Amino acid sequence: MSLAGLRITFSPLALRETTERPFPESRHRSKRIHKKLIKRFGGEFRKVPCMWRTPYGIVAHPSYKAALLQATNSVTQEPSTA
């Protein structure tokens, strides 16, 4: 799939970290407990879907697929003149 000449690749790894934490920050938490919390919650910060541009095209999270398909269809369709 392409949009404006850029190739679009969908990857579930297209995630970015937010500043929001799934568990509260603590200065007095041991490294062992911190490691267990990271393992349980999947990281220190929440991850949200995103898109980024590379020299070869665009990498997007699959959650953007419907919106990008609609955008490419609206770009490729010619307005009808009646």
Gaussian input, Z-matrix of N, CA and C with variables (Angstrom, degrees):
# hf/3-21g

backbone

0 1
 N
 C     1     B1
 C     2     B2     1     A1
 N     3     B3     2     A2     1     D1
 C     4     B4     3     A3     2     D2
 C     5     B5     4     A4     3     D3
 N     6     B6     5     A5     4     D4
 C     7     B7     6     A6     5     D5
 C     8     B8     7     A7     6     D6
 N     9     B9     8     A8     7     D7
 C    10    B10     9     A9     8     D8
 C    11    B11    10    A10     9     D9
 N    12    B12    11    A11    10    D10
 C    13    B13    12    A12    11    D11
 C    14    B14    13    A13    12    D12
 N    15    B15    14    A14    13    D13
 C    16    B16    15    A15    14    D14
 C    17    B17    16    A16    15    D15
 N    18    B18    17    A17    16    D16
 C    19    B19    18    A18    17    D17
 C    20    B20    19    A19    18    D18
 N    21    B21    20    A20    19    D19
 C    22    B22    21    A21    20    D20
 C    23    B23    22    A22    21    D21
 N    24    B24    23    A23    22    D22
 C    25    B25    24    A24    23    D23
 C    26    B26    25    A25    24    D24
 N    27    B27    26    A26    25    D25
 C    28    B28    27    A27    26    D26
 C    29    B29    28    A28    27    D27
 N    30    B30    29    A29    28    D28
 C    31    B31    30    A30    29    D29
 C    32    B32    31    A31    30    D30
 N    33    B33    32    A32    31    D31
 C    34    B34    33    A33    32    D32
 C    35    B35    34    A34    33    D33
 N    36    B36    35    A35    34    D34
 C    37    B37    36    A36    35    D35
 C    38    B38    37    A37    36    D36
 N    39    B39    38    A38    37    D37
 C    40    B40    39    A39    38    D38
 C    41    B41    40    A40    39    D39
 N    42    B42    41    A41    40    D40
 C    43    B43    42    A42    41    D41
 C    44    B44    43    A43    42    D42
 N    45    B45    44    A44    43    D43
 C    46    B46    45    A45    44    D44
 C    47    B47    46    A46    45    D45
 N    48    B48    47    A47    46    D46
 C    49    B49    48    A48    47    D47
 C    50    B50    49    A49    48    D48
 N    51    B51    50    A50    49    D49
 C    52    B52    51    A51    50    D50
 C    53    B53    52    A52    51    D51
 N    54    B54    53    A53    52    D52
 C    55    B55    54    A54    53    D53
 C    56    B56    55    A55    54    D54
 N    57    B57    56    A56    55    D55
 C    58    B58    57    A57    56    D56
 C    59    B59    58    A58    57    D57
 N    60    B60    59    A59    58    D58
 C    61    B61    60    A60    59    D59
 C    62    B62    61    A61    60    D60
 N    63    B63    62    A62    61    D61
 C    64    B64    63    A63    62    D62
 C    65    B65    64    A64    63    D63
 N    66    B66    65    A65    64    D64
 C    67    B67    66    A66    65    D65
 C    68    B68    67    A67    66    D66
 N    69    B69    68    A68    67    D67
 C    70    B70    69    A69    68    D68
 C    71    B71    70    A70    69    D69
 N    72    B72    71    A71    70    D70
 C    73    B73    72    A72    71    D71
 C    74    B74    73    A73    72    D72
 N    75    B75    74    A74    73    D73
 C    76    B76    75    A75    74    D74
 C    77    B77    76    A76    75    D75
 N    78    B78    77    A77    76    D76
 C    79    B79    78    A78    77    D77
 C    80    B80    79    A79    78    D78
 N    81    B81    80    A80    79    D79
 C    82    B82    81    A81    80    D80
 C    83    B83    82    A82    81    D81
 N    84    B84    83    A83    82    D82
 C    85    B85    84    A84    83    D83
 C    86    B86    85    A85    84    D84
 N    87    B87    86    A86    85    D85
 C    88    B88    87    A87    86    D86
 C    89    B89    88    A88    87    D87
 N    90    B90    89    A89    88    D88
 C    91    B91    90    A90    89    D89
 C    92    B92    91    A91    90    D90
 N    93    B93    92    A92    91    D91
 C    94    B94    93    A93    92    D92
 C    95    B95    94    A94    93    D93
 N    96    B96    95    A95    94    D94
 C    97    B97    96    A96    95    D95
 C    98    B98    97    A97    96    D96
 N    99    B99    98    A98    97    D97
 C   100   B100    99    A99    98    D98
 C   101   B101   100   A100    99    D99
 N   102   B102   101   A101   100   D100
 C   103   B103   102   A102   101   D101
 C   104   B104   103   A103   102   D102
 N   105   B105   104   A104   103   D103
 C   106   B106   105   A105   104   D104
 C   107   B107   106   A106   105   D105
 N   108   B108   107   A107   106   D106
 C   109   B109   108   A108   107   D107
 C   110   B110   109   A109   108   D108
 N   111   B111   110   A110   109   D109
 C   112   B112   111   A111   110   D110
 C   113   B113   112   A112   111   D111
 N   114   B114   113   A113   112   D112
 C   115   B115   114   A114   113   D113
 C   116   B116   115   A115   114   D114
 N   117   B117   116   A116   115   D115
 C   118   B118   117   A117   116   D116
 C   119   B119   118   A118   117   D117
 N   120   B120   119   A119   118   D118
 C   121   B121   120   A120   119   D119
 C   122   B122   121   A121   120   D120
 N   123   B123   122   A122   121   D121
 C   124   B124   123   A123   122   D122
 C   125   B125   124   A124   123   D123
 N   126   B126   125   A125   124   D124
 C   127   B127   126   A126   125   D125
 C   128   B128   127   A127   126   D126
 N   129   B129   128   A128   127   D127
 C   130   B130   129   A129   128   D128
 C   131   B131   130   A130   129   D129
 N   132   B132   131   A131   130   D130
 C   133   B133   132   A132   131   D131
 C   134   B134   133   A133   132   D132
 N   135   B135   134   A134   133   D133
 C   136   B136   135   A135   134   D134
 C   137   B137   136   A136   135   D135
 N   138   B138   137   A137   136   D136
 C   139   B139   138   A138   137   D137
 C   140   B140   139   A139   138   D138
 N   141   B141   140   A140   139   D139
 C   142   B142   141   A141   140   D140
 C   143   B143   142   A142   141   D141
 N   144   B144   143   A143   142   D142
 C   145   B145   144   A144   143   D143
 C   146   B146   145   A145   144   D144
 N   147   B147   146   A146   145   D145
 C   148   B148   147   A147   146   D146
 C   149   B149   148   A148   147   D147
 N   150   B150   149   A149   148   D148
 C   151   B151   150   A150   149   D149
 C   152   B152   151   A151   150   D150
 N   153   B153   152   A152   151   D151
 C   154   B154   153   A153   152   D152
 C   155   B155   154   A154   153   D153
 N   156   B156   155   A155   154   D154
 C   157   B157   156   A156   155   D155
 C   158   B158   157   A157   156   D156
 N   159   B159   158   A158   157   D157
 C   160   B160   159   A159   158   D158
 C   161   B161   160   A160   159   D159
 N   162   B162   161   A161   160   D160
 C   163   B163   162   A162   161   D161
 C   164   B164   163   A163   162   D162
 N   165   B165   164   A164   163   D163
 C   166   B166   165   A165   164   D164
 C   167   B167   166   A166   165   D165
 N   168   B168   167   A167   166   D166
 C   169   B169   168   A168   167   D167
 C   170   B170   169   A169   168   D168
 N   171   B171   170   A170   169   D169
 C   172   B172   171   A171   170   D170
 C   173   B173   172   A172   171   D171
 N   174   B174   173   A173   172   D172
 C   175   B175   174   A174   173   D173
 C   176   B176   175   A175   174   D174
 N   177   B177   176   A176   175   D175
 C   178   B178   177   A177   176   D176
 C   179   B179   178   A178   177   D177
 N   180   B180   179   A179   178   D178
 C   181   B181   180   A180   179   D179
 C   182   B182   181   A181   180   D180
 N   183   B183   182   A182   181   D181
 C   184   B184   183   A183   182   D182
 C   185   B185   184   A184   183   D183
 N   186   B186   185   A185   184   D184
 C   187   B187   186   A186   185   D185
 C   188   B188   187   A187   186   D186
 N   189   B189   188   A188   187   D187
 C   190   B190   189   A189   188   D188
 C   191   B191   190   A190   189   D189
 N   192   B192   191   A191   190   D190
 C   193   B193   192   A192   191   D191
 C   194   B194   193   A193   192   D192
 N   195   B195   194   A194   193   D193
 C   196   B196   195   A195   194   D194
 C   197   B197   196   A196   195   D195
 N   198   B198   197   A197   196   D196
 C   199   B199   198   A198   197   D197
 C   200   B200   199   A199   198   D198
 N   201   B201   200   A200   199   D199
 C   202   B202   201   A201   200   D200
 C   203   B203   202   A202   201   D201
 N   204   B204   203   A203   202   D202
 C   205   B205   204   A204   203   D203
 C   206   B206   205   A205   204   D204
 N   207   B207   206   A206   205   D205
 C   208   B208   207   A207   206   D206
 C   209   B209   208   A208   207   D207
 N   210   B210   209   A209   208   D208
 C   211   B211   210   A210   209   D209
 C   212   B212   211   A211   210   D210
 N   213   B213   212   A212   211   D211
 C   214   B214   213   A213   212   D212
 C   215   B215   214   A214   213   D213
 N   216   B216   215   A215   214   D214
 C   217   B217   216   A216   215   D215
 C   218   B218   217   A217   216   D216
 N   219   B219   218   A218   217   D217
 C   220   B220   219   A219   218   D218
 C   221   B221   220   A220   219   D219
 N   222   B222   221   A221   220   D220
 C   223   B223   222   A222   221   D221
 C   224   B224   223   A223   222   D222
 N   225   B225   224   A224   223   D223
 C   226   B226   225   A225   224   D224
 C   227   B227   226   A226   225   D225
 N   228   B228   227   A227   226   D226
 C   229   B229   228   A228   227   D227
 C   230   B230   229   A229   228   D228
 N   231   B231   230   A230   229   D229
 C   232   B232   231   A231   230   D230
 C   233   B233   232   A232   231   D231
 N   234   B234   233   A233   232   D232
 C   235   B235   234   A234   233   D233
 C   236   B236   235   A235   234   D234
 N   237   B237   236   A236   235   D235
 C   238   B238   237   A237   236   D236
 C   239   B239   238   A238   237   D237
 N   240   B240   239   A239   238   D238
 C   241   B241   240   A240   239   D239
 C   242   B242   241   A241   240   D240
 N   243   B243   242   A242   241   D241
 C   244   B244   243   A243   242   D242
 C   245   B245   244   A244   243   D243

   B1=1.4314
   B2=1.5265
   B3=1.3147
   B4=1.4554
   B5=1.5253
   B6=1.3083
   B7=1.4510
   B8=1.5230
   B9=1.3127
   B10=1.4722
   B11=1.5264
   B12=1.3191
   B13=1.4558
   B14=1.5175
   B15=1.3214
   B16=1.4640
   B17=1.5192
   B18=1.2999
   B19=1.4590
   B20=1.5303
   B21=1.3313
   B22=1.4620
   B23=1.5242
   B24=1.3339
   B25=1.4524
   B26=1.5261
   B27=1.3255
   B28=1.4585
   B29=1.5229
   B30=1.3242
   B31=1.4561
   B32=1.5300
   B33=1.3392
   B34=1.4607
   B35=1.5295
   B36=1.3180
   B37=1.4620
   B38=1.5215
   B39=1.3259
   B40=1.4695
   B41=1.5250
   B42=1.3196
   B43=1.4573
   B44=1.5189
   B45=1.3196
   B46=1.4592
   B47=1.5177
   B48=1.3205
   B49=1.4572
   B50=1.5204
   B51=1.3297
   B52=1.4549
   B53=1.5255
   B54=1.3050
   B55=1.4632
   B56=1.5205
   B57=1.3434
   B58=1.4675
   B59=1.5254
   B60=1.3168
   B61=1.4658
   B62=1.5331
   B63=1.3535
   B64=1.4704
   B65=1.5278
   B66=1.3331
   B67=1.4569
   B68=1.5331
   B69=1.3304
   B70=1.4673
   B71=1.5210
   B72=1.3150
   B73=1.4591
   B74=1.5266
   B75=1.3194
   B76=1.4540
   B77=1.5266
   B78=1.3207
   B79=1.4634
   B80=1.5197
   B81=1.3263
   B82=1.4583
   B83=1.5264
   B84=1.3268
   B85=1.4562
   B86=1.5272
   B87=1.3219
   B88=1.4629
   B89=1.5267
   B90=1.3175
   B91=1.4674
   B92=1.5207
   B93=1.3180
   B94=1.4619
   B95=1.5319
   B96=1.3188
   B97=1.4661
   B98=1.5264
   B99=1.3230
   B100=1.4675
   B101=1.5307
   B102=1.3209
   B103=1.4673
   B104=1.5301
   B105=1.3290
   B106=1.4633
   B107=1.5289
   B108=1.3314
   B109=1.4629
   B110=1.5203
   B111=1.3147
   B112=1.4657
   B113=1.5238
   B114=1.3191
   B115=1.4607
   B116=1.5300
   B117=1.3223
   B118=1.4616
   B119=1.5234
   B120=1.3306
   B121=1.4580
   B122=1.5201
   B123=1.3177
   B124=1.4590
   B125=1.5156
   B126=1.2956
   B127=1.4563
   B128=1.5072
   B129=1.3204
   B130=1.4589
   B131=1.5236
   B132=1.3363
   B133=1.4545
   B134=1.5186
   B135=1.3248
   B136=1.4705
   B137=1.5224
   B138=1.3185
   B139=1.4600
   B140=1.5303
   B141=1.3247
   B142=1.4591
   B143=1.5234
   B144=1.3385
   B145=1.4629
   B146=1.5317
   B147=1.3279
   B148=1.4619
   B149=1.5303
   B150=1.3234
   B151=1.4629
   B152=1.5173
   B153=1.3273
   B154=1.4472
   B155=1.5075
   B156=1.3243
   B157=1.4580
   B158=1.5240
   B159=1.3047
   B160=1.4545
   B161=1.5252
   B162=1.3220
   B163=1.4685
   B164=1.5278
   B165=1.3297
   B166=1.4608
   B167=1.5195
   B168=1.3244
   B169=1.4564
   B170=1.5132
   B171=1.3269
   B172=1.4578
   B173=1.5229
   B174=1.3326
   B175=1.4659
   B176=1.5255
   B177=1.3275
   B178=1.4605
   B179=1.5211
   B180=1.3160
   B181=1.4620
   B182=1.5362
   B183=1.3307
   B184=1.4630
   B185=1.5285
   B186=1.3133
   B187=1.4726
   B188=1.5268
   B189=1.3300
   B190=1.4571
   B191=1.5333
   B192=1.3150
   B193=1.4609
   B194=1.5313
   B195=1.3248
   B196=1.4708
   B197=1.5269
   B198=1.3156
   B199=1.4619
   B200=1.5251
   B201=1.3295
   B202=1.4627
   B203=1.5239
   B204=1.3311
   B205=1.4680
   B206=1.5215
   B207=1.3243
   B208=1.4556
   B209=1.5311
   B210=1.3246
   B211=1.4614
   B212=1.5218
   B213=1.3307
   B214=1.4629
   B215=1.5217
   B216=1.3393
   B217=1.4616
   B218=1.5196
   B219=1.3269
   B220=1.4619
   B221=1.5228
   B222=1.3305
   B223=1.4620
   B224=1.5239
   B225=1.3323
   B226=1.4686
   B227=1.5133
   B228=1.3271
   B229=1.4641
   B230=1.5244
   B231=1.3116
   B232=1.4628
   B233=1.5208
   B234=1.3137
   B235=1.4585
   B236=1.5227
   B237=1.3079
   B238=1.4617
   B239=1.5299
   B240=1.3093
   B241=1.4690
   B242=1.5182
   B243=1.3053
   B244=1.4640
   B245=1.5057
   A1=107.66
   A2=116.71
   A3=119.87
   A4=109.83
   A5=114.65
   A6=122.50
   A7=107.11
   A8=116.23
   A9=122.64
   A10=110.70
   A11=116.97
   A12=121.29
   A13=114.78
   A14=118.39
   A15=121.66
   A16=109.40
   A17=115.80
   A18=120.84
   A19=109.38
   A20=117.06
   A21=122.02
   A22=108.80
   A23=116.09
   A24=122.99
   A25=107.72
   A26=117.17
   A27=121.81
   A28=108.97
   A29=115.60
   A30=121.11
   A31=109.36
   A32=117.55
   A33=119.10
   A34=112.13
   A35=117.11
   A36=121.10
   A37=112.95
   A38=117.72
   A39=121.04
   A40=108.77
   A41=115.65
   A42=122.90
   A43=108.94
   A44=115.78
   A45=119.81
   A46=108.40
   A47=115.35
   A48=120.27
   A49=109.84
   A50=115.91
   A51=121.65
   A52=108.34
   A53=116.65
   A54=119.84
   A55=111.64
   A56=116.24
   A57=121.06
   A58=109.73
   A59=116.11
   A60=121.49
   A61=110.25
   A62=117.84
   A63=119.59
   A64=112.55
   A65=117.92
   A66=121.88
   A67=107.39
   A68=117.84
   A69=119.65
   A70=113.18
   A71=114.72
   A72=120.71
   A73=108.98
   A74=116.00
   A75=120.54
   A76=109.21
   A77=116.20
   A78=119.86
   A79=111.39
   A80=117.16
   A81=120.83
   A82=113.41
   A83=117.22
   A84=120.86
   A85=109.04
   A86=116.80
   A87=119.90
   A88=110.31
   A89=116.33
   A90=121.06
   A91=110.94
   A92=117.47
   A93=121.25
   A94=110.94
   A95=117.40
   A96=121.23
   A97=110.12
   A98=116.81
   A99=120.60
   A100=110.38
   A101=116.68
   A102=121.44
   A103=110.68
   A104=117.61
   A105=120.77
   A106=111.50
   A107=117.21
   A108=120.39
   A109=111.08
   A110=116.97
   A111=120.22
   A112=110.34
   A113=116.85
   A114=120.18
   A115=111.16
   A116=117.83
   A117=121.88
   A118=112.41
   A119=117.35
   A120=121.02
   A121=114.31
   A122=118.20
   A123=121.07
   A124=114.94
   A125=118.35
   A126=121.25
   A127=111.20
   A128=115.00
   A129=119.05
   A130=112.00
   A131=117.07
   A132=121.07
   A133=109.71
   A134=116.85
   A135=121.44
   A136=109.34
   A137=115.68
   A138=121.50
   A139=108.69
   A140=116.15
   A141=121.83
   A142=108.77
   A143=117.89
   A144=120.79
   A145=111.26
   A146=115.27
   A147=119.85
   A148=109.40
   A149=114.24
   A150=122.30
   A151=107.05
   A152=116.67
   A153=119.17
   A154=110.08
   A155=114.76
   A156=120.88
   A157=109.57
   A158=115.15
   A159=122.25
   A160=107.59
   A161=118.34
   A162=119.05
   A163=112.83
   A164=117.49
   A165=121.32
   A166=113.18
   A167=118.18
   A168=120.66
   A169=111.37
   A170=115.68
   A171=122.47
   A172=108.89
   A173=116.44
   A174=122.22
   A175=106.19
   A176=116.95
   A177=121.68
   A178=110.17
   A179=115.09
   A180=121.31
   A181=107.94
   A182=119.46
   A183=121.37
   A184=114.44
   A185=118.69
   A186=119.58
   A187=111.81
   A188=118.30
   A189=122.49
   A190=112.48
   A191=117.68
   A192=121.02
   A193=112.71
   A194=118.16
   A195=120.88
   A196=110.85
   A197=117.28
   A198=120.53
   A199=111.27
   A200=117.02
   A201=119.67
   A202=111.51
   A203=117.52
   A204=119.90
   A205=110.37
   A206=116.56
   A207=120.43
   A208=110.37
   A209=117.51
   A210=120.98
   A211=111.18
   A212=117.57
   A213=119.70
   A214=110.67
   A215=118.08
   A216=120.20
   A217=111.27
   A218=117.79
   A219=119.90
   A220=111.13
   A221=118.19
   A222=121.38
   A223=110.46
   A224=117.29
   A225=120.42
   A226=112.92
   A227=118.34
   A228=119.94
   A229=109.40
   A230=115.19
   A231=121.59
   A232=109.17
   A233=118.58
   A234=118.72
   A235=109.84
   A236=115.81
   A237=119.82
   A238=109.81
   A239=115.33
   A240=120.38
   A241=108.09
   A242=115.83
   A243=119.49
   A244=111.48
   D1=144.82
   D2=178.84
   D3=-139.25
   D4=152.16
   D5=179.20
   D6=-135.43
   D7=118.23
   D8=-179.92
   D9=56.03
   D10=37.62
   D11=177.49
   D12=82.85
   D13=-0.65
   D14=178.18
   D15=-101.44
   D16=133.24
   D17=178.76
   D18=-75.76
   D19=133.76
   D20=-179.43
   D21=-108.17
   D22=125.74
   D23=177.50
   D24=-116.77
   D25=134.48
   D26=179.49
   D27=-100.89
   D28=130.37
   D29=-179.16
   D30=-141.92
   D31=133.82
   D32=176.68
   D33=-70.22
   D34=-8.49
   D35=178.49
   D36=-86.63
   D37=-0.88
   D38=179.37
   D39=-79.16
   D40=80.52
   D41=-178.09
   D42=-130.48
   D43=150.87
   D44=173.28
   D45=-127.75
   D46=152.98
   D47=-179.70
   D48=-86.92
   D49=141.85
   D50=174.80
   D51=-100.28
   D52=178.67
   D53=177.19
   D54=-87.85
   D55=-2.85
   D56=-179.68
   D57=-81.56
   D58=135.34
   D59=-179.58
   D60=-104.47
   D61=141.68
   D62=177.25
   D63=-76.13
   D64=-16.51
   D65=176.36
   D66=-138.30
   D67=149.65
   D68=-174.69
   D69=-66.37
   D70=148.46
   D71=178.32
   D72=-76.63
   D73=142.08
   D74=179.83
   D75=-143.09
   D76=132.12
   D77=177.44
   D78=-77.82
   D79=-21.93
   D80=-173.38
   D81=-100.79
   D82=10.57
   D83=-178.96
   D84=-82.99
   D85=137.87
   D86=179.94
   D87=-73.69
   D88=159.41
   D89=178.95
   D90=-63.46
   D91=-33.77
   D92=-179.66
   D93=-65.24
   D94=-45.10
   D95=179.29
   D96=-68.60
   D97=-39.75
   D98=178.28
   D99=-60.21
   D100=-41.46
   D101=178.34
   D102=-63.16
   D103=-40.42
   D104=178.89
   D105=-67.18
   D106=-38.50
   D107=177.93
   D108=-65.84
   D109=-40.37
   D110=177.93
   D111=-63.51
   D112=-41.01
   D113=178.51
   D114=-65.09
   D115=-40.75
   D116=-178.77
   D117=-69.47
   D118=-43.25
   D119=-174.78
   D120=-96.01
   D121=-2.86
   D122=174.61
   D123=82.64
   D124=18.47
   D125=177.99
   D126=140.15
   D127=167.75
   D128=-177.81
   D129=-79.48
   D130=-28.04
   D131=179.97
   D132=-122.49
   D133=152.96
   D134=177.93
   D135=-68.10
   D136=148.70
   D137=178.67
   D138=-114.71
   D139=136.18
   D140=-179.89
   D141=-125.44
   D142=150.94
   D143=179.16
   D144=-62.64
   D145=147.85
   D146=178.93
   D147=-152.74
   D148=179.24
   D149=174.94
   D150=-132.62
   D151=146.53
   D152=172.52
   D153=-143.36
   D154=158.44
   D155=-177.14
   D156=-104.37
   D157=134.85
   D158=175.03
   D159=-115.84
   D160=170.96
   D161=176.36
   D162=-62.10
   D163=-19.96
   D164=-176.49
   D165=-97.99
   D166=-8.09
   D167=-179.73
   D168=152.23
   D169=-151.21
   D170=-177.74
   D171=-116.52
   D172=135.14
   D173=173.83
   D174=-108.27
   D175=124.22
   D176=-176.12
   D177=-129.69
   D178=151.03
   D179=174.85
   D180=-73.49
   D181=146.77
   D182=-179.16
   D183=-59.19
   D184=-19.40
   D185=178.34
   D186=-67.32
   D187=-17.61
   D188=177.89
   D189=-90.49
   D190=-0.38
   D191=-172.07
   D192=-60.83
   D193=-46.35
   D194=-177.94
   D195=-63.53
   D196=-43.17
   D197=-179.54
   D198=-66.10
   D199=-39.40
   D200=179.46
   D201=-70.85
   D202=-36.38
   D203=176.29
   D204=-62.92
   D205=-41.98
   D206=178.60
   D207=-65.38
   D208=-38.93
   D209=179.62
   D210=-66.98
   D211=-41.27
   D212=-179.90
   D213=-69.68
   D214=-34.76
   D215=177.73
   D216=-67.96
   D217=-37.87
   D218=-179.93
   D219=-72.20
   D220=-28.63
   D221=178.60
   D222=-75.27
   D223=-39.04
   D224=-175.97
   D225=-78.10
   D226=-23.07
   D227=-179.12
   D228=-79.41
   D229=132.10
   D230=177.56
   D231=-83.18
   D232=138.13
   D233=175.27
   D234=-67.48
   D235=134.35
   D236=-177.66
   D237=-80.54
   D238=135.93
   D239=177.17
   D240=-105.45
   D241=116.67
   D242=-176.99
   D243=-114.44

